[in-house]
Structure formats: C-alpha cells, structure tokens
C-alpha cells in the first residue's frame, strides 16, 4: 500500500519510496528512488487556483456560473471592456480574492496570443497576475 507523508519542507513524499525510470545527463535510463510532489500554499496556491478557474469553459461544468465564456466574449469581436469584465468575474469567484484591477492587454500576432495583465489584492497580499489565451 502506498501512503503519502509530509517531509520537513511540507512536500508530499511516497512511503514506501516509489521507483521510477528517468534519463540521466547522458540520456541513459536509470532507476530513481522516490517521488516528491511539491505542495504550494498561500499566493502560489492562489495563482494555481486562478489558472485552473480560467481554463474552464463556461458550460463545461454543471454549475453554469463557473467558467469563462471564451466563444461568446473572449475570442469574439466584443469590446475589450467586456473581455476584462468576464475574466474579472471568474477571478473574483475565488473567495481569497478581494479586488481585481485590470492593467493592460497585449496581442502577440506572431504567437497568436492575447495576454491580460491584472493587479490582484487577496487575503495573502497584492500581486501581479497575467494570463495568455491562444487566438484561434
């Protein structure tokens, strides 16, 4: 039976150790002992939660308030203000977020990316947050 324990850094480690195959610096397969899963907390965990929330397409979940309306708003020819309002709505659904301020948006035509930049105030403090979307 595999059990996950916390080490002194509060990372999850497999107990008993798990053996996996990895490539060494010469490209040879070697057996490596143990797998550690890095845990995140506070601001890092909030960033992960926001990234995840912004990946959900509206209508994908049973809860119709969850998710981003990509096809109706983000990737359509709607005004920038509606795009910002939609992303801010999803970000504000996280109970740890207290305020969202839109800073700017950038289009990179070479990479076909639209990037939004926000300043977010949370229970853990204030931080800069950006998220990129592929323009299709």
N, C-alpha and C positions, 0 to 999 in steps of 0.2 A: 504494500500500500504506500502511495506517495503522499507525503504531508508537506505543506509549506510552512516554514518557520521564518521568523524575522532575525536578521543578523544585527550587529551593533550599529549599522547605518540605517536601520529600519527598512532594508531591502528584503524582498521575499527570496528565500533560498529553498531548494528542493531537499527534502530529507526522507529517505536516503538520497545521496547525490545521484544525479542523472548523468549518464554518459552520452555525449553527442559527438558526431563527426564534424570536424572543421578543417579548413585548409590552413597550413602554416605559411610562413613567409616565402617558402619555395614552391608553394602550390600543391604540396603533398597532403593527403588526407591523414589526419591524426585524431585519436580519440581524446576528448577533453572532458574532464570531470566537472560536474555541477552546472547548474543553470541558475542565474540570478535574474530576477525580474526587478527592475528599478521602480520603486514607488515614488510618486510625486505628491506634493501637498501644497496647500495654500495657492499662491499665484500660479505656479506651474500646473497644478491640478485644474485651476480655473481656466487657464489657456486651453488645456486639453478638452475640457468640457465645452468651451465655446467652439473650438474647431469641430468637435463632434456634432454639436447642435446645428452648425452652419452647413454640414454635409447632408442633412436630412432634407429631402424634397417634400414640400407641402403635399399632403395627401398620401404620403408613403406610410404613415402610421395611422392607427385608428383615431387618435386624438388629432383632430383637424386644426387645432391651434398650434401644433408643433410643425417645424419645418419651414423652409424658405420657399417662397413662390418664385422659383427660378424661371419657369417658362412664361408666366404671366407678367413678371416685373423685372427681375434681374437681367435676363438675357433678351428682353424685348426692347423696343424703342421708347420705353417710358422715360419720363424726365429723371435726372439724377436724384432729385429730392425724393421721389417715390422709392428708388432703389435703396437709398440711405435709410428711409423710414422703415422699409421691410427688414433690412439687416439689423437695425437698432431694435426693432420689435423682438426679433429672435434672441438677440444678445440680452435684452432686459428680462427675458423669461427666466434667466438663471437667478435664483434667489440671492446669490452672493454679489451680484452686480447692483450698484446703487445708481450709477449715471453713465451715459454714453454720449460722447461728443464726437461728431464727425469732423475729421481734419481735412482730408482730401481724397480724391480718386485719381488713379493713373491708368492709362491704357498703353499697353506694350503691343504694338501691332506685329512685331517680329515674333513674339512668343504667343500671340493671340490670348493675352491675359488682361483682365480687368482687376485692379487691386484697390481695395478700400482701406483707408487708414483711420483708426479711431483712437480716442483717448478715453480710457475706461476707468471709472472710480468703483472700487469694490470694497468689501469688508476687510480686505487684506492690503489696501492701498491703491494708489493710482498707477496705471501702466499704459504703455503704448501697445496697440494691437492692430495687426493688419491681416487681411485675408484676400487671397487671389482666386479668381474664377477663370476658367478657360472659356474664351468666347468661341461659341460654335456657330 
